[in-house]
Amino acid sequence: VGLGLRGPLFALCHDEEFTRSIGLPTGVLNVTIAVVAALTVSVSMRVVGALLVSAVMIVPVATAQLLSRSFVVTMRLSMGIGVVVCVTGLLTTYVVSASSGAMIVVLLVGLYAVVAVTTALAHLLVRLWARLQPVPARLLSPSAPPAPPQEPSDADRPTTDEAPAQETQS
């Protein structure tokens, strides 16, 4: 559903009136979103428990938004993160005696923390690198800054005698 209806769902989520005006079935799309959300919650409740469903639905999207600004990339990345972390959590609980739901949420929150710290450090390094770049020589010259523009004096303005004559057509 997420990959096949990406465009119509994007339009519906941003502006329902626009979606209706271009002829898309907004009622069907709204029902589709509700059904998919209900199925996701009911299936997730079996795996992670009732209280952890919201974390499993929100944290992959939040993590993907740290890495991308595009709707399409965020959507694909969040689906991939969700699948990989859920499978990893289930495999981990097969080896280690722990609750599968709690393990999945811990892995999701841990991944979010790692991505948040990594992106923050990357942005900091980019800003520091920009500051350490050599300043162009033209900015370092000891010349005085240019004078601000001044209003033209009366001597600089043309008089009526000096004004160019307008040609008339006959």
DSSP file with accessible surface (Angstrom, degrees, kcal/mol):
  #  RESIDUE AA STRUCTURE BP1 BP2  ACC     N-H-->O    O-->H-N    N-H-->O    O-->H-N    TCO  KAPPA ALPHA  PHI   PSI    X-CA   Y-CA   Z-CA
    1    1 A V     >        0   0   98      0, 0.0     4,-2.2     0, 0.0    31,-0.0   0.000 360.0 360.0 360.0 -44.7    0.0    0.0    0.0
    2    2 A G  T  4  +     0   0   21      1,-0.2     7,-0.1     2,-0.2    74,-0.1   0.867 360.0  36.7 -63.8 -36.0    2.8    2.4    0.9
    3    3 A L  T >4 S+     0   0  107      2,-0.1     3,-0.6     1,-0.1     4,-0.2   0.878 119.8  46.2 -85.2 -37.1    4.7    1.9   -2.3
    4    4 A G  T 34 S+     0   0   68      1,-0.2     3,-0.2     2,-0.1    -2,-0.2   0.846 122.5  32.9 -75.7 -33.3    1.7    1.6   -4.7
    5    5 A L  T 3X S+     0   0   59     -4,-2.2     4,-2.6     1,-0.1     5,-0.3   0.041  79.4 122.8-111.1  25.9   -0.3    4.5   -3.4
    6    6 A R  H <> S+     0   0   80     -3,-0.6     4,-2.4     1,-0.2     5,-0.2   0.928  75.3  45.4 -56.8 -49.0    2.5    6.8   -2.4
    7    7 A G  H  > S+     0   0   44     -4,-0.2     4,-2.5     2,-0.2     5,-0.2   0.962 116.2  42.9 -63.4 -53.2    1.5    9.8   -4.6
    8    8 A P  H  > S+     0   0   34      0, 0.0     4,-2.6     0, 0.0    -1,-0.2   0.903 115.6  49.8 -62.3 -38.1   -2.2    9.8   -3.8
    9    9 A L  H  X S+     0   0   23     -4,-2.6     4,-2.6     2,-0.2    -2,-0.2   0.899 110.1  50.9 -67.6 -37.4   -1.6    9.3    0.0
   10   10 A F  H  X S+     0   0   82     -4,-2.4     4,-1.6    -5,-0.3     5,-0.2   0.940 112.3  46.7 -62.0 -46.2    1.0   12.1   -0.1
   11   11 A A  H  X S+     0   0   16     -4,-2.5     4,-2.7    -5,-0.2     8,-0.3   0.926 113.3  49.0 -62.6 -42.8   -1.6   14.4   -1.7
   12   12 A L  H  < S+     0   0   11     -4,-2.6    -2,-0.2     1,-0.2    -1,-0.2   0.923 110.4  49.7 -65.0 -41.7   -4.3   13.3    0.7
   13   13 A C  H  < S+     0   0   89     -4,-2.6    -1,-0.2     1,-0.2    -2,-0.2   0.794 117.9  39.5 -70.3 -27.0   -2.2   13.9    3.8
   14   14 A H  H  < S+     0   0  129     -4,-1.6     2,-0.2     1,-0.2    -2,-0.2   0.841 135.5   0.5 -92.0 -36.4   -1.1   17.3    2.7
   15   15 A D     X  -     0   0   82     -4,-2.7     4,-2.1    -5,-0.2    -1,-0.2  -0.692  53.6-175.8-158.4  99.4   -4.3   18.8    1.2
   16   16 A E  H  > S+     0   0   76      1,-0.2     4,-2.4    -2,-0.2     5,-0.2   0.876  88.7  54.4 -67.0 -36.4   -7.5   16.8    1.1
   17   17 A E  H  > S+     0   0  147      2,-0.2     4,-2.4     1,-0.2    -1,-0.2   0.916 109.0  48.2 -65.2 -40.9   -9.4   19.5   -0.8
   18   18 A F  H  > S+     0   0  101      2,-0.2     4,-1.7     1,-0.2    -1,-0.2   0.923 110.5  52.2 -62.6 -43.1   -6.7   19.5   -3.5
   19   19 A T  H  <>S+     0   0    0     -4,-2.1     5,-2.0    -8,-0.3    -2,-0.2   0.913 111.5  46.4 -60.3 -42.3   -6.9   15.7   -3.7
   20   20 A R  H ><5S+     0   0  129     -4,-2.4     3,-1.4     1,-0.2    -1,-0.2   0.902 109.3  55.4 -65.7 -38.9  -10.6   15.9   -4.1
   21   21 A S  H 3<5S+     0   0   89     -4,-2.4    -1,-0.2     1,-0.3    -2,-0.2   0.781 104.3  52.9 -69.6 -25.5  -10.3   18.6   -6.8
   22   22 A I  T 3<5S-     0   0   91     -4,-1.7    -1,-0.3    -3,-0.2    -2,-0.2   0.415 122.6-104.3 -90.9   5.0   -8.0   16.5   -8.9
   23   23 A G  T < 5 +     0   0   62     -3,-1.4    -3,-0.2     1,-0.3    -2,-0.1   0.585  69.2 145.1  93.0   9.7  -10.4   13.6   -8.9
   24   24 A L      < -     0   0   53     -5,-2.0     2,-1.6     1,-0.1    -1,-0.3  -0.600  59.6-110.0 -80.6 145.4   -8.8   11.2   -6.5
   25   25 A P     >  +     0   0   73      0, 0.0     4,-2.3     0, 0.0     5,-0.2  -0.532  38.5 179.1 -77.2  90.8  -11.3    9.2   -4.3
   26   26 A T  H  > S+     0   0   16     -2,-1.6     4,-2.6     1,-0.2     5,-0.2   0.851  77.0  55.9 -64.7 -34.7  -10.6   10.8   -0.9
   27   27 A G  H  > S+     0   0   45      2,-0.2     4,-2.2     1,-0.2    -1,-0.2   0.936 109.8  45.0 -62.5 -46.0  -13.1    8.6    0.9
   28   28 A V  H  > S+     0   0   92      1,-0.2     4,-2.5     2,-0.2    -2,-0.2   0.910 113.9  50.0 -64.5 -41.2  -11.5    5.4   -0.3
   29   29 A L  H  X S+     0   0    8     -4,-2.3     4,-2.4     2,-0.2    -2,-0.2   0.899 109.8  50.4 -66.4 -40.2   -8.0    6.7    0.5
   30   30 A N  H  X S+     0   0   64     -4,-2.6     4,-2.2     2,-0.2    -1,-0.2   0.917 112.0  47.5 -62.6 -42.0   -9.1    7.7    4.0
   31   31 A V  H  X S+     0   0   92     -4,-2.2     4,-2.9     2,-0.2     5,-0.2   0.908 109.9  54.0 -65.5 -38.8  -10.6    4.3    4.6
   32   32 A T  H  X S+     0   0   35     -4,-2.5     4,-2.6     1,-0.2     5,-0.2   0.925 109.0  47.8 -60.8 -45.0   -7.4    2.7    3.3
   33   33 A I  H  X S+     0   0   64     -4,-2.4     4,-2.5     1,-0.2    -1,-0.2   0.929 113.5  48.1 -61.6 -43.9   -5.3    4.7    5.7
   34   34 A A  H  X S+     0   0   61     -4,-2.2     4,-2.5     2,-0.2    -2,-0.2   0.919 113.3  46.9 -64.9 -42.1   -7.6    3.7    8.6
   35   35 A V  H  X S+     0   0   75     -4,-2.9     4,-2.8     2,-0.2     5,-0.2   0.931 113.0  48.3 -67.1 -43.4   -7.6    0.0    7.7
   36   36 A V  H  X S+     0   0   55     -4,-2.6     4,-2.5    -5,-0.2    -2,-0.2   0.919 112.9  48.5 -64.8 -40.8   -3.8   -0.1    7.2
   37   37 A A  H  X S+     0   0   40     -4,-2.5     4,-2.6    -5,-0.2    -1,-0.2   0.921 112.2  49.1 -64.3 -42.1   -3.3    1.6   10.6
   38   38 A A  H  X S+     0   0   60     -4,-2.5     4,-2.7    -5,-0.2     5,-0.2   0.920 112.5  47.3 -64.3 -42.6   -5.7   -0.8   12.3
   39   39 A L  H  X S+     0   0  101     -4,-2.8     4,-2.6     2,-0.2     5,-0.3   0.911 111.7  51.1 -63.9 -41.2   -4.0   -3.8   10.8
   40   40 A T  H  X S+     0   0   53     -4,-2.5     4,-2.5    -5,-0.2    -2,-0.2   0.932 112.7  45.3 -61.9 -44.8   -0.6   -2.5   11.8
   41   41 A V  H  X S+     0   0   52     -4,-2.6     4,-2.2     2,-0.2    -2,-0.2   0.936 114.2  47.8 -66.3 -44.1   -1.7   -1.9   15.3
   42   42 A S  H  X S+     0   0   62     -4,-2.7     4,-0.9     2,-0.2    -2,-0.2   0.911 116.2  42.9 -68.1 -38.6   -3.5   -5.3   15.7
   43   43 A V  H  X S+     0   0   91     -4,-2.6     4,-1.1    -5,-0.2     3,-0.5   0.915 114.3  51.6 -71.2 -39.1   -0.6   -7.3   14.2
   44   44 A S  H  X>S+     0   0   20     -4,-2.5     4,-3.3    -5,-0.3     5,-0.8   0.838 100.0  63.2 -66.8 -32.4    2.0   -5.2   16.2
   45   45 A M  H  X5S+     0   0   91     -4,-2.2     4,-0.9     1,-0.2    -1,-0.2   0.878 102.1  51.1 -61.8 -33.8    0.1   -5.8   19.5
   46   46 A R  H  <5S+     0   0  229     -4,-0.9    -1,-0.2    -3,-0.5    -2,-0.2   0.870 119.1  36.2 -67.5 -37.5    0.8   -9.6   19.1
   47   47 A V  H  <5S+     0   0   53     -4,-1.1    54,-0.4     2,-0.1    -2,-0.2   0.929 135.6  13.1 -84.6 -48.8    4.5   -9.0   18.6
   48   48 A V  H  <5S-     0   0   11     -4,-3.3     4,-0.2     1,-0.2    -3,-0.2   0.565 104.2-108.6-111.2 -12.4    5.4   -6.1   20.8
   49   49 A G    >X< -     0   0   28     -4,-0.9     4,-0.6    -5,-0.8     3,-0.5  -0.065  36.2 -75.8  98.2 158.5    2.5   -5.6   23.2
   50   50 A A  G >4 S+     0   0   71      1,-0.2     3,-0.5     2,-0.2     4,-0.4   0.849 125.3  48.2 -63.1 -38.5   -0.2   -2.9   23.5
   51   51 A L  G 34 S+     0   0  158      1,-0.2     4,-0.3     2,-0.1    -1,-0.2   0.736 110.2  50.5 -79.0 -19.9    1.9   -0.2   25.1
   52   52 A L  G <> S+     0   0   51     -3,-0.5     4,-1.9    -4,-0.2    -1,-0.2   0.492  82.2  91.4 -98.4  -2.7    4.8   -0.5   22.7
   53   53 A V  H <X S+     0   0    9     -4,-0.6     4,-1.8    -3,-0.5     5,-0.2   0.912  84.4  53.7 -59.9 -43.3    2.9   -0.2   19.4
   54   54 A S  H  > S+     0   0   71     -4,-0.4     4,-2.0     1,-0.2     5,-0.3   0.895 107.4  51.2 -62.3 -37.1    3.2    3.5   19.2
   55   55 A A  H  > S+     0   0   22     -4,-0.3     4,-2.3     1,-0.2    -1,-0.2   0.918 109.0  50.6 -65.8 -39.4    6.9    3.4   19.5
   56   56 A V  H  < S+     0   0   20     -4,-1.9    -1,-0.2     1,-0.2    -2,-0.2   0.818 115.2  43.7 -69.4 -27.2    7.2    0.8   16.7
   57   57 A M  H  < S+     0   0   75     -4,-1.8     4,-0.3    -5,-0.2    -1,-0.2   0.778 123.5  33.5 -86.1 -27.2    5.1    3.0   14.5
   58   58 A I  H  X S+     0   0  108     -4,-2.0     4,-2.4    -5,-0.2     3,-0.2   0.865 106.2  61.4 -98.7 -42.7    6.8    6.4   15.3
   59   59 A V  H  X S+     0   0   23     -4,-2.3     4,-2.7    -5,-0.3     5,-0.2   0.886 101.1  52.5 -63.9 -40.1   10.5    5.7   16.0
   60   60 A P  H  > S+     0   0    8      0, 0.0     4,-2.4     0, 0.0    -1,-0.2   0.922 112.6  46.5 -61.5 -37.9   11.4    4.3   12.5
   61   61 A V  H  > S+     0   0   56     -4,-0.3     4,-2.3    -3,-0.2    -2,-0.2   0.921 112.1  50.1 -68.2 -41.9    9.8    7.4   10.9
   62   62 A A  H  X S+     0   0   29     -4,-2.4     4,-1.1     2,-0.2    -1,-0.2   0.910 111.9  48.5 -62.8 -39.2   11.6    9.7   13.3
   63   63 A T  H >X S+     0   0    1     -4,-2.7     4,-0.8    -5,-0.2     3,-0.6   0.928 111.0  49.7 -66.0 -43.2   14.9    8.0   12.6
   64   64 A A  H >X S+     0   0    0     -4,-2.4     4,-1.4     1,-0.2     3,-0.7   0.863 105.4  57.7 -64.7 -34.6   14.4    8.2    8.8
   65   65 A Q  H 3< S+     0   0  105     -4,-2.3    -1,-0.2     1,-0.2    -2,-0.2   0.781  99.7  58.7 -68.3 -25.1   13.6   11.9    9.1
   66   66 A L  H << S+     0   0   46     -4,-1.1    -1,-0.2    -3,-0.6    -2,-0.2   0.792 113.7  38.6 -69.1 -26.1   17.0   12.5   10.7
   67   67 A L  H << S+     0   0   95     -4,-0.8     2,-0.3    -3,-0.7    -2,-0.2   0.617 121.9  31.4 -99.8 -16.4   18.6   11.0    7.6
   68   68 A S     <  -     0   0   17     -4,-1.4    -1,-0.1     1,-0.1     0, 0.0  -0.988  42.8-164.9-145.0 153.0   16.4   12.4    4.8
   69   69 A R        +     0   0  204     -2,-0.3     2,-0.3    -3,-0.1    -1,-0.1   0.422  69.0  96.3-111.5  -5.1   14.2   15.5    4.0
   70   70 A S     >  -     0   0   52      1,-0.1     4,-2.5     2,-0.0     5,-0.2  -0.684  69.4-141.1 -90.3 139.7   12.4   13.8    1.1
   71   71 A F  H  > S+     0   0   79     -2,-0.3     4,-2.5     2,-0.2     5,-0.2   0.933 102.6  47.5 -62.1 -46.1    9.0   12.2    1.6
   72   72 A V  H  > S+     0   0   34      2,-0.2     4,-2.5     1,-0.2     5,-0.2   0.941 114.7  44.5 -64.3 -47.4    9.7    9.3   -0.7
   73   73 A V  H  > S+     0   0   71      1,-0.2     4,-2.9     2,-0.2     5,-0.3   0.916 113.7  51.0 -65.4 -40.8   13.1    8.5    0.8
   74   74 A T  H  X S+     0   0   14     -4,-2.5     4,-2.6     2,-0.2     5,-0.2   0.920 111.0  49.0 -62.3 -41.9   11.8    8.9    4.4
   75   75 A M  H  X S+     0   0   34     -4,-2.5     4,-1.9    -5,-0.2    -2,-0.2   0.948 115.7  41.8 -64.3 -48.0    8.9    6.6    3.6
   76   76 A R  H  X S+     0   0  131     -4,-2.5     4,-2.3     1,-0.2    -2,-0.2   0.915 116.0  49.3 -66.1 -42.9   11.1    3.9    2.1
   77   77 A L  H  X S+     0   0   59     -4,-2.9     4,-2.9    -5,-0.2     5,-0.2   0.912 109.8  50.7 -65.0 -41.4   13.8    4.2    4.7
   78   78 A S  H  X S+     0   0   15     -4,-2.6     4,-2.5    -5,-0.3    -1,-0.2   0.896 110.3  50.0 -66.6 -36.8   11.3    4.0    7.6
   79   79 A M  H  X S+     0   0   77     -4,-1.9     4,-2.3    -5,-0.2    -1,-0.2   0.930 113.0  46.9 -64.9 -43.3    9.8    0.9    6.2
   80   80 A G  H  X S+     0   0   35     -4,-2.3     4,-2.7     2,-0.2     5,-0.3   0.921 112.1  49.4 -63.7 -43.3   13.2   -0.7    5.8
   81   81 A I  H  X S+     0   0   20     -4,-2.9     4,-2.7     1,-0.2     5,-0.3   0.934 111.2  50.6 -60.8 -45.3   14.3    0.3    9.3
   82   82 A G  H  X S+     0   0   17     -4,-2.5     4,-2.2    -5,-0.2     5,-0.2   0.929 113.6  43.8 -59.8 -46.0   11.1   -1.1   10.8
   83   83 A V  H  X S+     0   0   96     -4,-2.3     4,-2.6     2,-0.2     5,-0.3   0.951 115.7  46.6 -66.0 -48.7   11.5   -4.5    9.0
   84   84 A V  H  X S+     0   0   91     -4,-2.7     4,-2.7     1,-0.2    -2,-0.2   0.929 115.3  45.5 -62.6 -44.5   15.2   -4.8    9.8
   85   85 A V  H  X S+     0   0   13     -4,-2.7     4,-2.9    -5,-0.3    -1,-0.2   0.904 112.8  50.5 -69.3 -38.2   14.9   -3.9   13.4
   86   86 A C  H  X S+     0   0   33     -4,-2.2     4,-2.5    -5,-0.3    -2,-0.2   0.941 113.8  44.4 -64.2 -44.9   11.8   -6.1   14.0
   87   87 A V  H  X S+     0   0   76     -4,-2.6     4,-2.7    -5,-0.2     5,-0.2   0.932 115.0  49.2 -64.8 -42.8   13.6   -9.1   12.4
   88   88 A T  H  X S+     0   0   62     -4,-2.7     4,-2.5    -5,-0.3    -2,-0.2   0.921 111.7  49.3 -62.2 -42.7   16.8   -8.4   14.4
   89   89 A G  H  X S+     0   0    0     -4,-2.9     4,-2.2     2,-0.2    -1,-0.2   0.909 112.0  47.6 -63.6 -42.2   14.8   -8.0   17.6
   90   90 A L  H  X S+     0   0   78     -4,-2.5     4,-1.1     2,-0.2    -2,-0.2   0.913 113.5  47.5 -66.7 -40.9   13.0  -11.3   17.0
   91   91 A L  H  X S+     0   0  111     -4,-2.7     4,-1.3     2,-0.2    -2,-0.2   0.886 110.9  52.6 -66.6 -36.6   16.2  -13.1   16.2
   92   92 A T  H  X S+     0   0   43     -4,-2.5     4,-3.4    -5,-0.2     3,-0.3   0.918 108.1  50.0 -65.2 -41.3   17.9  -11.6   19.2
   93   93 A T  H  < S+     0   0   27     -4,-2.2     5,-0.4     1,-0.2    -1,-0.2   0.731 103.8  60.4 -72.4 -18.6   15.1  -12.8   21.5
   94   94 A Y  H  < S+     0   0  204     -4,-1.1    -1,-0.2    -5,-0.2    -2,-0.2   0.875 116.5  32.2 -69.7 -36.4   15.5  -16.3   20.0
   95   95 A V  H  < S+     0   0  122     -4,-1.3     2,-0.4    -3,-0.3    -2,-0.2   0.883 123.7  46.5 -85.0 -44.4   19.1  -16.4   21.2
   96   96 A V  S  < S-     0   0   74     -4,-3.4     2,-1.4    -5,-0.2    -1,-0.1  -0.811  89.2-117.3-103.3 140.6   18.7  -14.3   24.4
   97   97 A S        +     0   0  128     -2,-0.4     2,-0.3    -3,-0.1    -3,-0.1  -0.611  69.2 117.0 -79.2  95.1   15.9  -14.9   26.9
   98   98 A A  S    S-     0   0   48     -2,-1.4     2,-0.3    -5,-0.4    -2,-0.0  -0.969  72.6 -81.4-152.5 165.1   14.1  -11.5   26.7
   99   99 A S     >  -     0   0   78     -2,-0.3     4,-2.3     1,-0.1     5,-0.2  -0.548  33.3-143.9 -72.1 131.2   10.7  -10.1   25.7
  100  100 A S  H  > S+     0   0   36     -2,-0.3     4,-2.4     1,-0.2     5,-0.2   0.912  97.4  49.8 -66.2 -41.8   10.5   -9.7   21.9
  101  101 A G  H  > S+     0   0    1    -54,-0.4     4,-2.2     1,-0.2    -1,-0.2   0.932 112.9  45.6 -62.9 -46.1    8.5   -6.4   22.1
  102  102 A A  H  > S+     0   0   44      1,-0.2     4,-2.7     2,-0.2    -1,-0.2   0.905 112.1  52.3 -64.8 -38.6   10.8   -4.8   24.5
  103  103 A M  H  X S+     0   0   39     -4,-2.3     4,-2.6     2,-0.2    -2,-0.2   0.921 109.2  49.5 -64.3 -42.1   13.9   -5.9   22.6
  104  104 A I  H  X S+     0   0    0     -4,-2.4     4,-2.5     2,-0.2    -1,-0.2   0.938 113.3  45.9 -62.9 -44.6   12.5   -4.4   19.3
  105  105 A V  H  X S+     0   0   19     -4,-2.2     4,-2.9     2,-0.2     5,-0.3   0.911 111.6  51.6 -67.5 -38.6   11.7   -1.1   21.0
  106  106 A V  H  X S+     0   0   96     -4,-2.7     4,-2.7     1,-0.2    -1,-0.2   0.928 111.4  47.9 -63.3 -42.1   15.1   -1.0   22.7
  107  107 A L  H  X S+     0   0   57     -4,-2.6     4,-2.6    -5,-0.2    -2,-0.2   0.910 112.7  48.9 -64.9 -40.7   16.8   -1.6   19.4
  108  108 A L  H  X S+     0   0    1     -4,-2.5     4,-2.5     2,-0.2    -2,-0.2   0.939 114.2  44.2 -63.4 -46.8   14.6    1.1   17.7
  109  109 A V  H  X S+     0   0   77     -4,-2.9     4,-2.5     2,-0.2    -2,-0.2   0.902 113.8  51.4 -67.2 -37.9   15.3    3.7   20.4
  110  110 A G  H  X S+     0   0   34     -4,-2.7     4,-2.5    -5,-0.3    -2,-0.2   0.922 110.4  48.6 -63.3 -42.1   19.0    2.8   20.4
  111  111 A L  H  X S+     0   0   62     -4,-2.6     4,-2.7     2,-0.2     5,-0.2   0.922 110.7  51.2 -64.1 -41.4   19.2    3.2   16.6
  112  112 A Y  H  X S+     0   0   90     -4,-2.5     4,-2.8     1,-0.2    -2,-0.2   0.929 110.6  49.0 -60.3 -44.3   17.5    6.5   16.9
  113  113 A A  H  X S+     0   0   50     -4,-2.5     4,-2.5     2,-0.2     5,-0.3   0.925 112.0  48.0 -62.4 -44.1   20.0    7.7   19.5
  114  114 A V  H  X S+     0   0   90     -4,-2.5     4,-2.6     1,-0.2    -2,-0.2   0.934 114.6  45.7 -63.2 -44.7   22.9    6.6   17.5
  115  115 A V  H  X S+     0   0   18     -4,-2.7     4,-2.8     2,-0.2     5,-0.3   0.916 112.6  51.1 -66.3 -40.3   21.6    8.3   14.3
  116  116 A A  H  X S+     0   0   28     -4,-2.8     4,-2.1    -5,-0.2    -2,-0.2   0.937 114.0  43.0 -63.3 -45.5   20.7   11.5   16.2
  117  117 A V  H  X S+     0   0   90     -4,-2.5     4,-2.6    -5,-0.2     5,-0.2   0.926 115.1  50.4 -66.9 -41.2   24.2   11.8   17.8
  118  118 A T  H  X S+     0   0   83     -4,-2.6     4,-2.4    -5,-0.3    -2,-0.2   0.925 112.5  45.2 -64.4 -45.3   25.9   10.9   14.5
  119  119 A T  H  X S+     0   0   27     -4,-2.8     4,-2.4     2,-0.2    -1,-0.2   0.890 112.5  51.9 -67.8 -36.2   24.0   13.5   12.5
  120  120 A A  H  X S+     0   0   60     -4,-2.1     4,-2.2    -5,-0.3    -2,-0.2   0.927 111.8  46.3 -64.7 -42.9   24.5   16.1   15.2
  121  121 A L  H  X S+     0   0   96     -4,-2.6     4,-2.7     2,-0.2    -2,-0.2   0.895 111.0  52.8 -65.6 -38.7   28.3   15.5   15.1
  122  122 A A  H  X S+     0   0   49     -4,-2.4     4,-2.3     2,-0.2    -2,-0.2   0.926 110.2  47.3 -63.4 -43.0   28.3   15.5   11.3
  123  123 A H  H  X S+     0   0  104     -4,-2.4     4,-2.2     2,-0.2    -1,-0.2   0.901 112.2  50.6 -64.7 -39.3   26.6   18.9   11.3
  124  124 A L  H  X S+     0   0   73     -4,-2.2     4,-2.6     2,-0.2    -2,-0.2   0.928 110.5  48.9 -63.5 -44.4   29.0   20.2   13.9
  125  125 A L  H  X S+     0   0  112     -4,-2.7     4,-2.8     1,-0.2    -2,-0.2   0.889 109.3  52.6 -64.5 -37.4   32.0   19.0   11.9
  126  126 A V  H  X S+     0   0   98     -4,-2.3     4,-2.2     2,-0.2    -1,-0.2   0.932 111.3  46.5 -64.1 -42.9   30.7   20.6    8.7
  127  127 A R  H  X S+     0   0  150     -4,-2.2     4,-1.7     2,-0.2    -2,-0.2   0.918 114.1  47.8 -65.7 -41.5   30.3   23.9   10.5
  128  128 A L  H  X S+     0   0   78     -4,-2.6     4,-1.6     1,-0.2    -2,-0.2   0.912 110.8  51.8 -65.2 -40.3   33.8   23.7   12.1
  129  129 A W  H  X S+     0   0  168     -4,-2.8     4,-0.7     1,-0.2    -1,-0.2   0.904 107.5  52.5 -62.9 -39.9   35.3   22.7    8.7
  130  130 A A  H >< S+     0   0   67     -4,-2.2     3,-0.6     1,-0.2    -1,-0.2   0.879 109.4  49.8 -64.3 -36.0   33.7   25.8    7.1
  131  131 A R  H 3< S+     0   0  204     -4,-1.7    -1,-0.2     1,-0.2    -2,-0.2   0.805 108.3  53.1 -71.0 -30.9   35.2   28.0    9.7
  132  132 A L  H 3< S+     0   0  135     -4,-1.6    -1,-0.2    -5,-0.1    -2,-0.2   0.559  82.6 110.3 -83.5  -8.3   38.7   26.5    9.3
  133  133 A Q  S << S-     0   0   82     -4,-0.7    -3,-0.0    -3,-0.6     2,-0.0  -0.389  83.0 -96.6 -66.1 144.3   38.7   27.1    5.5
  134  134 A P        -     0   0  112      0, 0.0    -1,-0.1     0, 0.0    -2,-0.1  -0.341  36.5-120.4 -63.4 142.1   41.1   29.9    4.4
  135  135 A V        -     0   0   79      1,-0.1     5,-0.1    -3,-0.1    -4,-0.0  -0.654  35.5-101.7 -82.0 134.7   39.6   33.3    4.0
  136  136 A P    >>  -     0   0   64      0, 0.0     3,-1.4     0, 0.0     4,-0.8  -0.237  27.8-119.6 -56.8 146.8   40.0   34.6    0.4
  137  137 A A  H >> S+     0   0   83      1,-0.3     4,-0.9     2,-0.2     3,-0.8   0.835 110.3  63.9 -60.2 -32.9   42.8   37.2    0.1
  138  138 A R  H 34 S+     0   0  189      1,-0.3    -1,-0.3     2,-0.2     3,-0.2   0.803 103.0  49.4 -65.0 -25.8   40.4   39.9   -1.1
  139  139 A L  H <4 S+     0   0  106     -3,-1.4    -1,-0.3     1,-0.2    -2,-0.2   0.692 109.8  51.5 -83.6 -19.1   38.6   39.7    2.3
  140  140 A L  H << S+     0   0  122     -3,-0.8    -2,-0.2    -4,-0.8    -1,-0.2   0.513  79.4 118.7 -92.9  -7.5   41.9   40.0    4.2
  141  141 A S     <  -     0   0   56     -4,-0.9    -3,-0.0    -3,-0.2    -4,-0.0  -0.321  66.9-132.2 -63.8 142.7   43.2   43.2    2.4
  142  142 A P        +     0   0  137      0, 0.0    -1,-0.1     0, 0.0    -3,-0.0   0.380  64.4 126.4 -78.1   6.4   43.8   46.1    4.8
  143  143 A S        -     0   0   86      1,-0.1     0, 0.0     3,-0.0     0, 0.0  -0.287  69.4 -99.4 -65.0 154.1   41.9   48.5    2.4
  144  144 A A        -     0   0   80      1,-0.1    -1,-0.1     3,-0.0     3,-0.1  -0.357  43.6 -96.6 -70.5 152.7   39.1   50.5    3.9
  145  145 A P        -     0   0  111      0, 0.0    -1,-0.1     0, 0.0     0, 0.0  -0.310  53.5 -86.9 -66.8 153.2   35.6   49.3    3.3
  146  146 A P        -     0   0  125      0, 0.0    -3,-0.0     0, 0.0     0, 0.0  -0.291  47.4-106.2 -63.4 146.4   33.8   51.0    0.4
  147  147 A A        -     0   0   83      1,-0.1     3,-0.1    -3,-0.1    -3,-0.0  -0.421  39.3-101.6 -70.6 148.5   32.0   54.3    1.2
  148  148 A P        -     0   0  105      0, 0.0    -1,-0.1     0, 0.0     0, 0.0  -0.338  48.2 -90.4 -68.5 152.1   28.3   54.1    1.4
  149  149 A P        -     0   0  132      0, 0.0     2,-0.3     0, 0.0     0, 0.0  -0.336  44.8-146.8 -65.0 144.0   26.5   55.5   -1.7
  150  150 A Q        -     0   0  171     -3,-0.1     3,-0.1     1,-0.0    -3,-0.0  -0.794  20.3-100.1-111.8 157.6   25.6   59.1   -1.6
  151  151 A E        -     0   0  165     -2,-0.3     2,-0.1     1,-0.1    -1,-0.0  -0.468  48.6-103.2 -68.6 141.7   22.7   61.1   -3.0
  152  152 A P        -     0   0   68      0, 0.0    -1,-0.1     0, 0.0     2,-0.1  -0.424  37.7-125.4 -68.2 141.4   23.7   62.9   -6.2
  153  153 A S    >>  -     0   0   59      1,-0.1     4,-0.9    -2,-0.1     3,-0.8  -0.320  24.7-102.6 -79.9 171.1   24.3   66.6   -5.7
  154  154 A D  T 34 S+     0   0  130      1,-0.3     3,-0.4     2,-0.2    -1,-0.1   0.818 121.6  59.8 -64.0 -29.5   22.5   69.3   -7.7
  155  155 A A  T 34 S+     0   0   93      1,-0.2    -1,-0.3     3,-0.0     4,-0.1   0.812 103.7  51.3 -69.1 -28.3   25.6   69.8   -9.8
  156  156 A D  T <4 S+     0   0  118     -3,-0.8    -1,-0.2     2,-0.1    -2,-0.2   0.684  92.4  89.7 -82.1 -19.1   25.4   66.1  -11.0
  157  157 A R  S  < S-     0   0  124     -4,-0.9     2,-0.1    -3,-0.4    -4,-0.0  -0.582  84.1-113.1 -81.4 140.9   21.7   66.3  -12.0
  158  158 A P        -     0   0   96      0, 0.0     2,-0.1     0, 0.0    -1,-0.1  -0.428  27.4-134.1 -72.1 144.8   20.9   67.3  -15.6
  159  159 A T     >  -     0   0   72     -2,-0.1     4,-1.0    -4,-0.1     3,-0.4  -0.424  29.6-100.1 -87.3 174.3   19.2   70.7  -16.1
  160  160 A T  T  4 S+     0   0  127      1,-0.2     3,-0.2     2,-0.2    -1,-0.1   0.819 124.0  55.6 -66.6 -28.5   16.2   71.1  -18.4
  161  161 A D  T  4 S+     0   0  150      1,-0.2    -1,-0.2     3,-0.0     0, 0.0   0.843 110.4  45.0 -70.1 -32.8   18.6   72.5  -21.1
  162  162 A E  T  4 S+     0   0  136     -3,-0.4    -1,-0.2     2,-0.1    -2,-0.2   0.567  86.4 113.2 -87.5  -8.9   20.7   69.4  -21.0
  163  163 A A  S  < S-     0   0   51     -4,-1.0     2,-0.1    -3,-0.2    -3,-0.0  -0.368  80.4-101.6 -64.3 139.5   17.8   67.0  -21.0
  164  164 A P        -     0   0  119      0, 0.0     2,-0.2     0, 0.0    -1,-0.1  -0.373  38.0-114.6 -65.2 139.0   17.7   64.9  -24.2
  165  165 A A        -     0   0   99     -3,-0.1     2,-0.4     1,-0.1    -3,-0.0  -0.538  24.5-128.6 -75.0 140.9   15.1   66.2  -26.6
  166  166 A Q        -     0   0  184     -2,-0.2     2,-0.3     1,-0.0    -1,-0.1  -0.734  20.2-128.7 -91.8 135.5   12.2   63.8  -27.4
  167  167 A E        -     0   0  189     -2,-0.4     2,-0.4     1,-0.0    -1,-0.0  -0.633  18.7-149.0 -82.8 140.4   11.6   63.2  -31.0
  168  168 A T        -     0   0  129     -2,-0.3     2,-0.4     0, 0.0    -1,-0.0  -0.859   9.3-132.5-109.7 144.5    8.0   63.6  -32.2
  169  169 A Q              0   0  196     -2,-0.4     0, 0.0     1,-0.0     0, 0.0  -0.761 360.0 360.0 -95.4 138.4    6.5   61.6  -35.0
  170  170 A S              0   0  168     -2,-0.4    -1,-0.0     0, 0.0     0, 0.0  -0.757 360.0 360.0-111.9 360.0    4.7   63.5  -37.7
